[in-house]
Amino acid sequence: MNLMGGISLCLGALMAVWLLAVTWRRCSTFLRVALRTVRRDLTCLAVILRVRLAMRRHTRNGSTIPALFAQVAAKHPDKPALVCESTGEVWAFRELQQRCHAVAHWALAQGWAEGTVVALYMENRPLVVALWLGLASVGVEAALVNYNLRRRSLLHCIGESGAQAVVFGLEMTEAVSEVSNSLQPGVLLFSCGGRSHQEELRSSLKVQNLDLMLEDTPRHQPHHTTRKGFNDRLVYIYTSGTTGMPKAAVVVHSRFYRIASFGFHCFGLCQDDVVYNCLPLYHSSGTIMGVGQCLLFGLTVVVRRKFSASSFWDDCVKHDCTVFLYIGEICRYLLAQAPRPSEARHRLRVAMGNGLRPSVWEEFVRRFSIKRIGEFYGATECNCSMINIDGKVGACGFSSRILPGFYPISLVRLDGEEGELLRDSRGLCVPCRPGQPGMLVGRIDSSDPLRRFDGYVDRESTARKIAHNVFKRGDSAYVSGDLLVMDELGYMYFRDRSGDTFRWRGENVSATEVEGALSRLLGHGDVAVYGVAVPGAEGKAGVAAVAHPGGHFDLDKFSAGVREALPSYARPLFLRLVPSVDTTGTFKIQKTRLRKEGYRPRQPAGEVYFLDSQTGRYQDVTSDLCDAIDAGRVRL
């Protein structure tokens, strides 16, 4: 063998060894991940197959949510279905169904055709369920309007849905009177929830008394067969409107079934469970994940008018609840309460919801002895919902590393601070590696009820949520607008809303993570973190708006806590003490007004402080200091 031949043989052997090493490393990694996640993945796969088969059957049969509820009600007509916590009123399944029939007769008497929209604008009560369910039984679609909205936002939501009528609770009379003259001509007004001031209402607002109308309406099933099927429109549920006007998301019957079913099967619920629902019924968590357990699986649901941290545990003990729903900051608010005897006497075993911060999770479970946290991820309209099926602390779901094809969602990389999807040389999106934050997307398949994206009433808003050529050429995917990160085992962790992450000192700062750290430092108080531009500085400086109703605020203690809890680039450069932080009805923090106000002191907007880089302490912000910062004379 000549010299060149020997060298070639050696190179070939080295190449073979290298390939074997790479293959072994990949195989060993796959085996390690598989051994740790196979049970989780197969459990979830079994649930997906179960739900998929049921949805296929319901699609074939042309089922609707009212029809499925009728089957449940027939099985146990005398069992409590809905309990009104404020009045103590209990509706058995038979009574709920009869009230739905009365609503259906009323809708038909109005001459409303299938596809007509009626806006519901009232605080939580069992009647809300009877209204939208009864309307749906004759093909009329309810728009569930946030009862916190007023004036321009209220008019926008009613108008966007194309509602021909508004049903409102008497508690919303003032809000309705403010917009009544601006409603589209021909929009009918109906009031419910009491008889006081009815004559005054009828004369001033031309309001009809729905309570009296329903009392005189038959309670048997009307002779009407809806033409709607499992994939047709059921209700409209609005986005929270944290960055603009709320958008009316389309909820079809199959989507309602899918969300409620995954919650029931994944979190181990059973028909004997009693669900405590203090979430607003205009929200998908309250109506679909909560009330859906009653309508589709026969659970009893206790409906509270509004969430109250001080009454929460007493209510759960009183009604012997075993499951409760949370969203946003509810768990943090409960932790901030002083201990009370009832928090140790409850029978709650499952808490299901979304938005439980990792900084709160373990403390909440430990203090209140909750056996199972059913955290999930999902927006009303999205097709990339996820469920944390095995209680992994901090995770909002997972994507299988060993069976990636059975639920096609992915994290894809973003390009620069504008948040555009990064594309490779083929024009496709670039998937993220474990540990690399990215945008969550879900492949759209209109023929698959699990993968369809029904969007919003507004077509332009729908189009903005769809990206093309994501996984392969010619496909389309829903773009969530949320940044998440996945670990080696496929667990997904929420990082930030799109637009909430900002860049400072060459590092990406997660507003959500900083809010969690500061909130814990402040005893689970309300904190809003956001970035603002500073003249002459790259990126955006962090501002923390802390809810402080008054009294002494220990700046030294806070400064020391910030230094200990956060890396230097993530420490808010400015601190604002404000009476309260703006939130939505579901406790999502609103930052639009705060961003506009920037970091200059405003009256009566609260006190403003600046983090001195030399001392590491927050100091008062004066007009002179602001001028010096703007002129670049202060080291940031």
KOLMAR-812279 format. One record per residue (C-alpha): residue in one letter; x, z, y. Coordinates in nm, 4 decimals. Example, Ala and Ser with C-alpha at 12.3 -4.5 7.8 and 13.67 -1.06 7.14 Angstrom:
<recs>
 aa        x        z        y
  A   1.2300   0.7800  -0.4500
  S   1.3670   0.7140  -0.1060
</recs>
This chain:
<recs>
 aa        x        z        y
  M   0.0000   0.0000   0.0000
  N   0.1467  -0.1002   0.3330
  L   0.1590   0.1242   0.6381
  M  -0.1434  -0.0313   0.8101
  G  -0.3477   0.0053   0.4955
  G  -0.2571   0.3721   0.4700
  I  -0.3493   0.4344   0.8317
  S  -0.6829   0.2580   0.7819
  L  -0.7513   0.4676   0.4727
  C  -0.6743   0.7893   0.6605
  L  -0.8924   0.6908   0.9534
  G  -1.1726   0.6041   0.7151
  A  -1.1402   0.9386   0.5413
  L  -1.1400   1.1240   0.8731
  M  -1.4468   0.9315   0.9831
  A  -1.6254   1.0184   0.6582
  V  -1.5366   1.3865   0.6978
  W  -1.6610   1.3802   1.0597
  L  -1.9892   1.2153   0.9572
  L  -2.0357   1.4674   0.6777
  A  -1.9683   1.7535   0.9192
  V  -2.2154   1.6191   1.1746
  T  -2.4759   1.5578   0.9045
  W  -2.4219   1.9039   0.7596
  R  -2.4461   2.0626   1.1035
  R  -2.7714   1.8809   1.1725
  C  -2.9097   1.9609   0.8296
  S  -2.8128   2.3264   0.8554
  T  -2.9725   2.3473   1.2010
  F  -3.2888   2.1846   1.0701
  L  -3.2997   2.4176   0.7704
  R  -3.2426   2.7256   0.9876
  V  -3.5218   2.6233   1.2261
  A  -3.7515   2.5247   0.9384
  L  -3.7103   2.8564   0.7608
  R  -3.7992   3.0472   1.0769
  T  -4.0932   2.8316   1.1880
  V  -4.2504   2.6747   0.8787
  R  -4.5142   2.9466   0.8424
  R  -4.6090   2.9206   1.2090
  D  -4.6254   2.5417   1.2002
  L  -4.8250   2.5162   0.8778
  T  -5.0716   2.7797   0.9976
  C  -5.1321   2.5857   1.3156
  L  -5.1477   2.2569   1.1247
  A  -5.4215   2.4018   0.9033
  V  -5.6212   2.5018   1.2133
  I  -5.5749   2.1581   1.3694
  L  -5.6944   1.9878   1.0525
  R  -5.9930   2.2218   1.0309
  V  -6.0954   2.1568   1.3904
  R  -6.0275   1.7846   1.3604
  L  -6.2474   1.7511   1.0501
  A  -6.5285   1.9442   1.2188
  M  -6.5033   1.7282   1.5307
  R  -6.5086   1.4124   1.3202
  R  -6.8268   1.5348   1.1499
  H  -6.9911   1.6233   1.4815
  T  -6.8948   1.2867   1.6295
  R  -7.0457   1.1073   1.3316
  N  -7.3661   1.3132   1.3583
  G  -7.3955   1.2711   1.7349
  S  -7.3923   1.6491   1.7803
  T  -7.4034   1.8200   2.1184
  I  -7.3243   2.1764   2.2269
  P  -7.6963   2.2637   2.2689
  A  -7.7673   2.1312   1.9176
  L  -7.4806   2.3305   1.7663
  F  -7.6004   2.6419   1.9494
  A  -7.9511   2.5920   1.8051
  Q  -7.8003   2.6044   1.4555
  V  -7.6172   2.9295   1.5360
  A  -7.9279   3.0857   1.6919
  A  -8.1343   3.0032   1.3827
  K  -7.8926   3.2012   1.1613
  H  -7.9297   3.5345   1.3454
  P  -8.2072   3.5114   1.6072
  D  -8.2247   3.8865   1.6725
  K  -7.8537   3.9504   1.7177
  P  -7.7404   4.0214   2.0782
  A  -7.5947   3.7053   2.2278
  L  -7.5333   3.7938   2.5930
  V  -7.5193   4.1376   2.7534
  C  -7.5375   4.1695   3.1314
  E  -7.3027   4.4575   3.2104
  S  -7.4421   4.5251   3.5597
  T  -7.8085   4.5538   3.4556
  G  -7.7764   4.6450   3.0887
  E  -8.0057   4.3542   3.0008
  V  -7.9517   4.2184   2.6480
  W  -8.0491   3.8671   2.5434
  A  -8.0761   3.8060   2.1711
  F  -7.9967   3.4566   2.0440
  R  -8.3705   3.3804   2.0193
  E  -8.4290   3.4777   2.3822
  L  -8.1282   3.2812   2.5071
  Q  -8.2596   2.9757   2.3265
  Q  -8.6096   3.0240   2.4676
  R  -8.4715   3.0531   2.8184
  C  -8.2743   2.7318   2.7622
  H  -8.5998   2.5617   2.6567
  A  -8.7674   2.6832   2.9783
  V  -8.4830   2.5355   3.1845
  A  -8.5159   2.2069   2.9947
  H  -8.8922   2.1896   3.0663
  W  -8.8239   2.2635   3.4332
  A  -8.5613   1.9868   3.4527
  L  -8.7954   1.7336   3.2920
  A  -9.0737   1.8366   3.5313
  Q  -8.8420   1.7515   3.8216
  G  -8.8168   1.3987   3.6869
  W  -8.4403   1.4178   3.6408
  A  -8.2962   1.1515   3.4140
  E  -7.9988   1.1901   3.1846
  G  -7.6801   1.1908   3.3892
  T  -7.8385   1.3669   3.6867
  V  -7.6114   1.6385   3.8261
  V  -7.7258   1.9851   3.9351
  A  -7.4815   2.2221   4.1079
  L  -7.4848   2.5892   4.0041
  Y  -7.3584   2.8294   4.2701
  M  -7.3955   3.1950   4.1765
  E  -7.2079   3.4995   4.0576
  N  -7.1801   3.5839   3.6875
  R  -7.5042   3.6526   3.5020
  P  -7.6516   3.5370   3.1683
  L  -7.8822   3.2991   3.3549
  V  -7.5801   3.0813   3.4389
  V  -7.5415   3.0072   3.0668
  A  -7.9119   2.9397   3.0165
  L  -7.9111   2.7016   3.3131
  W  -7.6233   2.4735   3.2182
  L  -7.7055   2.4844   2.8466
  G  -8.0743   2.4135   2.9058
  L  -7.9909   2.1294   3.1441
  A  -7.7476   1.9844   2.8901
  S  -8.0166   1.9851   2.6202
  V  -8.1999   1.7116   2.8158
  G  -7.8856   1.5297   2.9293
  V  -7.8613   1.6756   3.2803
  E  -7.5077   1.7734   3.3832
  A  -7.4256   2.0984   3.5621
  A  -7.1464   2.1263   3.8195
  L  -7.0141   2.4827   3.8053
  V  -6.9177   2.5595   4.1653
  N  -6.6795   2.8427   4.2550
  Y  -6.8891   3.1148   4.4218
  N  -6.5948   3.2047   4.6494
  L  -6.6074   2.8696   4.8278
  R  -6.7593   2.8344   5.1726
  R  -6.8366   2.5640   5.4291
  R  -6.6074   2.2601   5.3970
  S  -6.4871   2.3377   5.0422
  L  -6.8418   2.4088   4.9263
  L  -6.9746   2.0872   5.0771
  H  -6.6877   1.8941   4.9192
  C  -6.7637   2.0253   4.5693
  I  -7.1368   1.9596   4.5927
  G  -7.0795   1.6138   4.7359
  E  -6.8056   1.5106   4.4930
  S  -7.0257   1.5849   4.1922
  G  -7.3130   1.3814   4.3332
  A  -7.5495   1.6751   4.2762
  Q  -7.9170   1.6054   4.3433
  A  -7.9995   1.9766   4.3479
  V  -7.8287   2.3113   4.4044
  V  -7.9313   2.6270   4.2217
  F  -7.7887   2.9324   4.3940
  G  -7.8094   3.3077   4.3563
  L  -7.9647   3.5045   4.6407
  E  -7.6242   3.6648   4.6990
  M  -7.5061   3.3196   4.8136
  T  -7.7895   3.2689   5.0649
  E  -7.5707   3.2996   5.3742
  A  -7.3156   3.0532   5.2358
  V  -7.5893   2.8015   5.1524
  S  -7.7507   2.8382   5.4939
  E  -7.4168   2.7513   5.6566
  V  -7.4061   2.4103   5.4863
  S  -7.7739   2.3282   5.4277
  N  -7.7983   2.0948   5.7267
  S  -7.4888   1.9043   5.6130
  L  -7.6047   1.8323   5.2582
  Q  -7.6953   1.4786   5.1603
  P  -8.0608   1.3916   5.2303
  G  -8.2866   1.4677   4.9365
  V  -8.0736   1.7435   4.7820
  L  -8.3140   2.0086   4.6506
  L  -8.2459   2.3823   4.6812
  F  -8.3539   2.6421   4.4250
  S  -8.2843   3.0155   4.4462
  C  -8.2749   3.2732   4.1686
  G  -8.1855   3.6358   4.1122
  G  -8.4692   3.8157   4.2922
  R  -8.7735   3.7696   4.5063
  S  -8.6691   3.9330   4.8310
  H  -8.6835   3.7137   5.1410
  Q  -8.8345   3.4259   4.9424
  E  -9.0853   3.3399   5.2154
  E  -8.8127   3.3414   5.4790
  L  -8.5950   3.1228   5.2579
  R  -8.8706   2.8715   5.1886
  S  -8.9416   2.8285   5.5571
  S  -8.5837   2.8135   5.6853
  L  -8.4019   2.6341   5.4053
  K  -8.6900   2.4740   5.2154
  V  -8.5878   2.6665   4.9055
  Q  -8.7954   2.6802   4.5893
  N  -8.8139   2.9993   4.3833
  L  -8.6641   2.9137   4.0461
  D  -8.7413   3.2564   3.8983
  L  -9.1157   3.2028   3.9434
  M  -9.0938   2.8440   3.8202
  L  -8.9196   2.9478   3.4979
  E  -9.1693   3.2311   3.4391
  D  -9.4513   2.9744   3.4285
  T  -9.2597   2.7237   3.2126
  P  -9.3086   2.6889   2.8329
  R  -9.0384   2.8391   2.6130
  H  -9.0710   2.6105   2.3139
  Q  -8.8383   2.3176   2.2539
  P  -8.9455   2.0179   2.4647
  H  -9.0261   1.6864   2.3002
  H  -8.7169   1.5144   2.4284
  T  -8.4265   1.3602   2.2410
  T  -8.1115   1.3160   2.4427
  R  -7.9154   0.9958   2.4036
  K  -7.5892   1.1784   2.4635
  G  -7.3360   1.2315   2.1876
  F  -7.0339   1.4461   2.1123
  N  -6.7990   1.2605   2.3492
  D  -7.0392   1.2357   2.6431
  R  -7.0366   1.4463   2.9596
  L  -7.1497   1.8073   2.9376
  V  -7.0513   1.9874   3.2624
  Y  -6.8084   1.9623   3.5546
  I  -6.5561   2.2400   3.6083
  Y  -6.3450   2.2392   3.9233
  T  -5.9711   2.2832   3.9552
  S  -5.8611   2.5924   4.1469
  G  -5.7721   2.4041   4.4636
  T  -5.4410   2.5840   4.5201
  T  -5.2825   2.2732   4.6760
  G  -5.5863   2.0960   4.8205
  M  -5.9579   2.0513   4.7741
  P  -6.0876   2.1344   4.4233
  K  -6.1357   1.8389   4.1904
  A  -6.4320   1.8096   3.9547
  A  -6.2918   1.7818   3.6015
  V  -6.5119   1.6136   3.3427
  V  -6.5852   1.8306   3.0375
  V  -6.7396   1.6449   2.7456
  H  -6.9099   1.8142   2.4515
  S  -6.6129   1.7561   2.2200
  R  -6.3691   1.9153   2.4665
  F  -6.5871   2.2253   2.4944
  Y  -6.5965   2.2488   2.1151
  R  -6.2228   2.1929   2.0803
  I  -6.1194   2.4662   2.3238
  A  -6.3582   2.7291   2.1879
  S  -6.2777   2.6443   1.8256
  F  -5.9024   2.6733   1.8639
  G  -5.9471   3.0155   2.0241
  F  -6.1745   3.1346   1.7428
  H  -5.9591   3.0145   1.4529
  C  -5.6111   3.0743   1.5985
  F  -5.6680   3.4304   1.7166
  G  -5.8512   3.5590   1.4116
  L  -6.1926   3.6193   1.5683
  C  -6.4983   3.6933   1.3558
  Q  -6.8762   3.7025   1.4044
  D  -6.8769   4.0821   1.4354
  D  -6.6535   4.0734   1.7431
  V  -6.7863   4.1719   2.0858
  V  -6.6158   3.9835   2.3699
  Y  -6.5725   4.1400   2.7139
  N  -6.5874   3.8575   2.9661
  C  -6.5071   3.9526   3.3249
  L  -6.3846   3.6035   3.4162
  P  -6.5932   3.3803   3.6449
  L  -6.8347   3.1521   3.4608
  Y  -6.7414   2.8623   3.6887
  H  -6.4018   2.8627   3.5142
  S  -6.3193   2.7087   3.1768
  S  -6.1744   3.0310   3.0361
  G  -6.4897   3.2265   3.1154
  T  -6.7422   2.9627   3.0109
  I  -6.5657   2.7738   2.7301
  M  -6.3167   3.0148   2.5744
  G  -6.5455   3.3118   2.6410
  V  -6.9125   3.2104   2.6223
  G  -6.8190   2.9358   2.3756
  Q  -6.7560   3.2040   2.1115
  C  -7.1204   3.3088   2.1462
  L  -7.2697   2.9591   2.1460
  L  -7.0646   2.8112   1.8617
  F  -6.9698   3.1077   1.6410
  G  -7.2350   3.3727   1.7028
  L  -7.0261   3.6427   1.8742
  T  -7.1771   3.8809   2.1272
  V  -7.0414   3.8358   2.4793
  V  -7.0617   4.1023   2.7506
  V  -7.0780   3.9338   3.0923
  R  -6.9558   4.1296   3.3941
  R  -7.0415   4.0142   3.7468
  K  -6.6797   4.0411   3.8666
  F  -6.3569   4.1862   3.7333
  S  -6.2963   4.5510   3.8223
  A  -5.9689   4.7148   3.7204
  S  -6.1145   5.0637   3.7701
  S  -6.4179   4.9952   3.5467
  F  -6.2512   4.7791   3.2842
  W  -6.1745   5.0376   3.0151
  D  -6.4995   5.2295   3.0658
  D  -6.6923   4.9038   3.0169
  C  -6.5009   4.8152   2.7000
  V  -6.5668   5.1587   2.5504
  K  -6.9334   5.1549   2.6550
  H  -7.0031   4.8194   2.4896
  D  -6.7699   4.8730   2.1931
  C  -6.5780   4.5534   2.2751
  T  -6.3126   4.4230   2.0368
  V  -6.1904   4.1165   2.2293
  F  -6.1345   4.0556   2.5980
  L  -6.0406   3.7575   2.8109
  Y  -5.7692   3.7636   3.0736
  I  -5.6311   3.5146   3.3188
  G  -5.3741   3.5175   3.5946
  E  -5.2952   3.8682   3.7049
  I  -5.5647   4.0771   3.5310
  C  -5.3197   4.2465   3.2931
  R  -5.0892   4.3310   3.5828
  Y  -5.3782   4.4809   3.7790
  L  -5.4683   4.6991   3.4798
  L  -5.1103   4.8210   3.4480
  A  -5.1083   4.9138   3.8162
  Q  -5.4036   5.1516   3.7605
  A  -5.3458   5.5215   3.7017
  P  -5.3943   5.6284   3.3374
  R  -5.7492   5.7209   3.2388
  P  -5.8951   5.8649   2.9143
  S  -6.0986   5.5537   2.8281
  E  -5.7876   5.3360   2.7979
  A  -5.6987   5.5303   2.4825
  R  -6.0506   5.5221   2.3319
  H  -6.1176   5.1491   2.3275
  R  -6.1423   4.9315   2.0141
  L  -5.9928   4.6175   2.1658
  R  -5.7705   4.4389   1.9158
  V  -5.7341   4.0902   2.0692
  A  -5.6621   3.9874   2.4274
  M  -5.6785   3.6127   2.4774
  G  -5.6037   3.4158   2.7888
  N  -5.3245   3.2548   2.9843
  G  -5.0762   3.3468   3.2530
  L  -4.9489   3.6757   3.1078
  R  -4.6020   3.7135   3.2530
  P  -4.3189   3.8098   3.0176
  S  -4.2326   4.0959   3.2557
  V  -4.5794   4.2446   3.1925
  W  -4.6405   4.1497   2.8278
  E  -4.4589   4.4218   2.6329
  E  -4.5476   4.7016   2.8725
  F  -4.9143   4.6015   2.8562
  V  -4.9185   4.5966   2.4745
  R  -4.7331   4.9268   2.4516
  R  -4.9440   5.1194   2.7017
  F  -5.2863   4.9953   2.5886
  S  -5.2160   4.9490   2.2152
  I  -5.3424   4.5907   2.1980
  K  -5.2700   4.4575   1.8505
  R  -5.2730   4.0881   1.9319
  I  -5.2053   3.8844   2.2450
  G  -5.3641   3.5406   2.2198
  E  -5.1779   3.3574   2.4945
  F  -5.2525   2.9882   2.5383
  Y  -5.1674   2.7101   2.7800
  G  -5.4099   2.4550   2.9132
  A  -5.5986   2.3223   3.2112
  T  -5.9655   2.2297   3.1914
  E  -5.8886   1.8592   3.1870
  C  -5.5558   1.8457   3.0012
  N  -5.4890   1.6994   2.6565
  C  -5.1720   1.8984   2.5914
  S  -5.3101   2.2476   2.5410
  M  -5.0991   2.4862   2.3348
  I  -5.1597   2.8161   2.1592
  N  -4.9194   3.0992   2.0859
  I  -5.0471   3.1504   1.7342
  D  -4.8005   3.4177   1.6197
  G  -4.7676   3.6396   1.9268
  K  -4.4174   3.5402   2.0363
  V  -4.3570   3.7481   2.3497
  G  -4.3561   3.5377   2.6660
  A  -4.4433   3.2067   2.4976
  C  -4.7538   3.0117   2.5932
  G  -4.7408   2.7947   2.2806
  F  -4.5020   2.5839   2.0803
  S  -4.4084   2.2320   1.9779
  S  -4.3061   2.1947   1.6154
  R  -3.9408   2.1045   1.5630
  I  -3.9969   2.0113   1.1970
  L  -4.3338   1.8320   1.2296
  P  -4.3141   1.6874   1.5823
  G  -4.5621   1.4094   1.5158
  F  -4.8705   1.6131   1.4318
  Y  -4.9320   1.7140   1.7943
  P  -4.7659   1.4635   2.0321
  I  -4.6704   1.6633   2.3388
  S  -4.3290   1.6745   2.4962
  L  -4.1178   1.8048   2.7802
  V  -3.9584   1.5230   2.9794
  R  -3.6863   1.5413   3.2397
  L  -3.7467   1.5085   3.6114
  D  -3.5460   1.3064   3.8599
  G  -3.4348   1.5014   4.1678
  E  -3.6308   1.7328   4.3933
  E  -3.9196   1.4872   4.4299
  G  -4.0253   1.5619   4.0751
  E  -4.0486   1.2018   3.9525
  L  -4.0217   1.1422   3.5793
  L  -3.6665   1.0442   3.4831
  R  -3.6448   0.7089   3.3028
  D  -3.3799   0.5727   3.0673
  S  -3.2447   0.2160   3.0523
  R  -3.5565   0.1060   2.8606
  G  -3.7881   0.2495   3.1243
  L  -3.9066   0.5329   2.8986
  C  -3.9137   0.9020   2.9788
  V  -3.6176   1.1159   2.8753
  P  -3.7082   1.4094   2.6479
  C  -3.5650   1.7522   2.7260
  R  -3.3308   1.9351   2.4935
  P  -3.3943   2.3007   2.4037
  G  -3.3209   2.5175   2.7055
  Q  -3.3688   2.2300   2.9495
  P  -3.6734   2.2661   3.1807
  G  -3.9059   1.9703   3.2061
  M  -4.2539   1.8400   3.2766
  L  -4.5125   1.8848   3.0007
  V  -4.6880   1.5612   2.9042
  G  -4.9365   1.4717   2.6318
  R  -4.9903   1.1273   2.4788
  I  -5.3355   0.9823   2.5522
  D  -5.5459   0.8305   2.2748
  S  -5.9052   0.7663   2.3841
  S  -6.0207   0.7252   2.0242
  D  -5.9009   1.0750   1.9281
  P  -6.1046   1.3719   2.0627
  L  -5.7878   1.5856   2.0546
  R  -5.5852   1.3355   2.2553
  R  -5.8361   1.1895   2.5022
  F  -5.8127   1.2512   2.8760
  D  -6.1492   1.2435   3.0514
  G  -6.0045   1.3102   3.3935
  Y  -6.2015   1.3847   3.7069
  V  -6.5066   1.2495   3.8828
  D  -6.2702   1.0993   4.1396
  R  -6.0952   0.7995   3.9834
  E  -5.7918   0.8145   4.2117
  S  -5.7284   1.1754   4.1122
  T  -5.7543   1.0728   3.7473
  A  -5.5070   0.7864   3.7922
  R  -5.2509   1.0170   3.9555
  K  -5.2383   1.2331   3.6414
  I  -5.1522   0.9437   3.4092
  A  -4.8026   0.8058   3.3459
  H  -4.7297   0.4897   3.1509
  N  -4.4433   0.3937   2.9184
  V  -4.3682   0.7554   2.8349
  F  -4.3006   0.7778   2.4586
  K  -4.2959   0.4013   2.3974
  R  -4.3699   0.0798   2.5825
  G  -4.7363   0.0313   2.6641
  D  -4.8497   0.3899   2.6033
  S  -4.9929   0.6370   2.8517
  A  -4.9710   1.0147   2.8850
  Y  -5.1295   1.2962   3.0814
  V  -4.8848   1.4577   3.3248
  S  -4.9572   1.8295   3.3489
  G  -4.7746   1.9026   3.6722
  D  -4.6252   2.2128   3.5093
  L  -4.2626   2.2868   3.4331
  L  -4.1886   2.4539   3.1010
  V  -3.8828   2.5184   2.8896
  M  -3.8553   2.5094   2.5093
  D  -3.6220   2.7193   2.2987
  E  -3.4449   2.6151   1.9780
  L  -3.7461   2.7138   1.7642
  G  -3.9907   2.5104   1.9709
  Y  -4.1537   2.7986   2.1586
  M  -4.2661   2.6926   2.5048
  Y  -4.2317   2.9143   2.8108
  F  -4.4054   2.8468   3.1390
  R  -4.1524   2.8070   3.4188
  D  -4.3388   2.6938   3.7315
  R  -4.6137   2.4859   3.8812
  S  -4.4916   2.1532   4.0089
  G  -4.3839   2.2094   4.3684
  D  -4.3222   2.5814   4.3208
  T  -3.9636   2.5348   4.2038
  F  -3.7218   2.4904   4.4934
  R  -3.3474   2.4357   4.5153
  W  -3.1116   2.6748   4.6943
  R  -2.7305   2.6976   4.6843
  G  -2.7241   2.4199   4.4277
  E  -2.9502   2.6071   4.1865
  N  -3.3150   2.5616   4.0908
  V  -3.5186   2.8719   4.1764
  S  -3.8376   2.9392   3.9825
  A  -4.0940   3.0971   4.2128
  T  -4.2872   3.2258   3.9115
  E  -3.9840   3.4066   3.7677
  V  -3.8918   3.5619   4.1023
  E  -4.2526   3.6724   4.1548
  G  -4.2505   3.8412   3.8152
  A  -3.9257   4.0264   3.8867
  L  -4.0346   4.1449   4.2309
  S  -4.3828   4.2416   4.1160
  R  -4.2366   4.4628   3.8472
  L  -3.9973   4.6123   4.1012
  L  -4.2953   4.6952   4.3245
  G  -4.5051   4.8582   4.0532
  H  -4.6966   4.5385   3.9678
  G  -4.7952   4.4645   4.3264
  D  -4.8989   4.1207   4.4562
  V  -4.6095   3.8911   4.5511
  A  -4.6016   3.5251   4.6577
  V  -4.2669   3.3455   4.6509
  Y  -4.2080   3.0017   4.8032
  G  -3.9342   2.7926   4.9625
  V  -3.9015   2.6955   5.3289
  A  -3.6660   2.4560   5.5022
  V  -3.3991   2.6060   5.7279
  P  -3.2331   2.3806   5.9896
  G  -2.8868   2.2689   5.8807
  A  -2.9156   2.4110   5.5294
  E  -2.9515   2.2153   5.2073
  G  -3.2520   2.2886   4.9908
  K  -3.5059   2.5568   5.0727
  A  -3.4593   2.9264   5.1349
  G  -3.6760   3.1664   4.9393
  V  -3.9449   3.3738   5.1084
  A  -4.1237   3.6630   4.9376
  A  -4.4599   3.7616   5.0823
  V  -4.5372   4.1109   4.9562
  A  -4.8843   4.2651   4.9793
  H  -4.8360   4.5896   5.1708
  P  -5.1524   4.7401   5.3217
  G  -4.9585   4.9807   5.5390
  G  -4.7458   5.2940   5.5414
  H  -4.3763   5.3303   5.4685
  F  -4.1904   5.0519   5.2898
  D  -3.8479   5.1536   5.1579
  L  -3.6276   4.8571   5.2505
  D  -3.3128   5.0165   5.1075
  K  -3.4717   5.0749   4.7685
  F  -3.6212   4.7261   4.7682
  S  -3.2891   4.5639   4.8669
  A  -3.1074   4.7472   4.5881
  G  -3.3728   4.6463   4.3376
  V  -3.3483   4.2807   4.4406
  R  -2.9690   4.2854   4.3984
  E  -3.0071   4.4317   4.0510
  A  -3.2943   4.2132   3.9319
  L  -3.2006   3.8682   4.0635
  P  -2.8913   3.6472   4.0853
  S  -2.7696   3.5824   4.4390
  Y  -2.9183   3.2317   4.4695
  A  -3.2664   3.3545   4.3609
  R  -3.2868   3.6489   4.6011
  P  -3.5444   3.5721   4.8729
  L  -3.3693   3.5180   5.2018
  F  -3.6788   3.6329   5.3895
  L  -3.9216   3.9130   5.3169
  R  -4.2711   3.9235   5.4654
  L  -4.4937   4.2301   5.4445
  V  -4.8549   4.1126   5.4643
  P  -5.1840   4.3037   5.4262
  S  -5.2800   4.0908   5.1251
  V  -5.1797   3.7739   4.9417
  D  -5.4263   3.4862   4.9276
  T  -5.5558   3.4237   4.5755
  T  -5.8190   3.2066   4.4111
  G  -6.1197   3.3479   4.2277
  T  -5.9082   3.3519   3.9119
  F  -5.6174   3.5325   4.0794
  K  -5.3895   3.2308   4.1219
  I  -5.1719   3.2768   4.4293
  Q  -5.2374   3.0383   4.7179
  K  -4.9299   2.9569   4.9261
  T  -5.0402   2.6717   5.1517
  R  -5.0972   2.8923   5.4565
  L  -4.7774   3.0901   5.3958
  R  -4.5641   2.7760   5.3724
  K  -4.7033   2.6481   5.7017
  E  -4.6187   2.9759   5.8743
  G  -4.2529   2.9584   5.7669
  Y  -4.0307   3.2576   5.8367
  R  -4.0789   3.3281   6.2072
  P  -4.2587   3.6552   6.2938
  R  -4.6265   3.6045   6.3728
  Q  -4.8903   3.8477   6.4825
  P  -5.0929   3.9686   6.3050
  A  -4.9281   3.8001   6.0053
  G  -4.7145   4.1048   5.9211
  E  -4.3512   4.2136   5.9409
  V  -4.0655   3.9736   5.8567
  Y  -3.7166   4.0682   5.7352
  F  -3.3966   3.8723   5.6724
  L  -3.1460   3.9372   5.3928
  D  -2.8098   4.0006   5.5568
  S  -2.5431   3.8489   5.3322
  Q  -2.2813   4.0971   5.4514
  T  -2.4708   4.4198   5.3861
  G  -2.7106   4.2953   5.1167
  R  -2.9946   4.4667   5.3043
  Y  -3.3089   4.3291   5.4653
  Q  -3.3182   4.3639   5.8437
  D  -3.5841   4.2964   6.1069
  V  -3.6301   3.9346   6.2113
  T  -3.6443   3.8925   6.5880
  S  -3.6877   3.5808   6.7974
  D  -3.3138   3.5939   6.8842
  L  -3.2239   3.6119   6.5148
  C  -3.4542   3.3181   6.4394
  D  -3.2879   3.1149   6.7142
  A  -2.9461   3.2006   6.5709
  I  -3.0568   3.0996   6.2193
  D  -3.2006   2.7716   6.3523
  A  -2.8755   2.7027   6.5403
  G  -2.6630   2.7692   6.2303
  R  -2.4885   3.0721   6.3795
  V  -2.5948   3.3027   6.0961
  R  -2.4407   3.2907   5.7518
  L  -2.7100   3.2241   5.4924
</recs>
